[in-house]
Amino acid sequence: MSPTSGPPEVPAESGPGAPVAFKAACPDCCARFELDAGALRLAIGGSRRATFYSFTCPECGVQVRKPAGERIVELLTGGGVSTLRSV
């Protein structure tokens, strides 16, 4: 997994009841950082192209949008990320 194209990861030290932080990277400035669930947004659409997660890079301020497959959707929803579902 490359730092600019990989899915967000839940750090291994996260346990039950612990706040969840997701590892992410910016494709513009290549910064790597951790974001809490409130900094991420998940949109679940009727197709793979319409299902994605997004965040704002804390380093350069660019809006980042990346595709979200089934596993990413599972991780993000389980971690409390705000979800928008469209039909």
C-alpha positions as CSV (number, residue, x, y, z in Angstrom):
1,M,0.0,0.0,0.0
2,S,1.4,3.4,-1.0
3,P,1.1,6.3,1.4
4,T,-1.0,8.3,-1.1
5,S,-3.4,5.6,-2.4
6,G,-4.1,3.3,0.6
7,P,-7.2,3.1,2.7
8,P,-7.4,4.6,6.1
9,E,-6.1,2.2,8.8
10,V,-7.2,1.8,12.3
11,P,-4.0,1.8,14.5
12,A,-3.4,-1.6,16.3
13,E,-3.4,0.0,19.7
14,S,-7.1,0.9,19.4
15,G,-9.2,-1.2,21.7
16,P,-12.8,-1.4,22.9
17,G,-13.9,2.0,24.2
18,A,-10.7,3.8,23.0
19,P,-11.1,6.7,20.7
20,V,-10.5,5.6,17.1
21,A,-7.9,7.4,14.9
22,F,-7.5,6.6,11.2
23,K,-4.2,6.8,9.4
24,A,-4.5,8.8,6.2
25,A,-2.3,10.5,3.6
26,C,-2.7,13.4,1.3
27,P,-2.1,12.8,-2.4
28,D,-1.2,16.5,-3.0
29,C,1.4,17.2,-0.3
30,C,2.2,13.6,0.7
31,A,1.7,14.3,4.4
32,R,0.8,11.4,6.6
33,F,-1.3,11.9,9.6
34,E,-4.1,10.5,11.9
35,L,-7.6,11.7,11.8
36,D,-10.4,11.1,14.2
37,A,-13.9,10.0,13.1
38,G,-15.2,13.5,13.1
39,A,-12.7,14.6,10.4
40,L,-13.8,12.0,7.9
41,R,-17.0,11.7,5.8
42,L,-18.3,8.6,4.1
43,A,-20.8,8.7,1.2
44,I,-22.4,5.4,0.3
45,G,-24.0,5.5,-3.1
46,G,-25.7,3.0,-5.4
47,S,-22.5,2.0,-7.1
48,R,-18.8,1.7,-6.4
49,R,-18.1,5.0,-8.2
50,A,-20.5,6.7,-5.9
51,T,-19.1,5.3,-2.6
52,F,-16.2,7.2,-1.2
53,Y,-14.7,8.8,1.9
54,S,-13.3,12.3,2.1
55,F,-11.4,14.5,4.4
56,T,-9.5,17.8,4.5
57,C,-5.7,17.5,4.7
58,P,-4.6,19.2,7.9
59,E,-1.2,20.1,6.4
60,C,-2.2,21.8,3.1
61,G,-6.0,22.2,3.3
62,V,-6.9,20.3,0.1
63,Q,-10.1,18.4,0.0
64,V,-9.3,14.7,-0.5
65,R,-11.7,12.2,-1.9
66,K,-10.9,8.5,-2.2
67,P,-13.0,5.4,-3.2
68,A,-14.3,3.2,-0.4
69,G,-14.7,-0.5,-1.0
70,E,-16.7,-2.8,1.3
71,R,-13.8,-3.2,3.9
72,I,-13.2,0.5,4.1
73,V,-16.9,1.2,4.6
74,E,-17.0,-1.4,7.4
75,L,-13.9,0.1,9.1
76,L,-15.2,3.7,8.9
77,T,-18.8,3.0,9.9
78,G,-17.5,0.8,12.8
79,G,-15.2,3.7,13.9
80,G,-18.1,6.2,14.1
81,V,-17.5,8.1,10.8
82,S,-20.5,10.2,9.7
83,T,-22.2,8.4,6.8
84,L,-24.4,9.8,4.0
85,R,-26.4,7.2,2.1
86,S,-27.9,8.0,-1.3
87,V,-30.3,6.0,-3.3
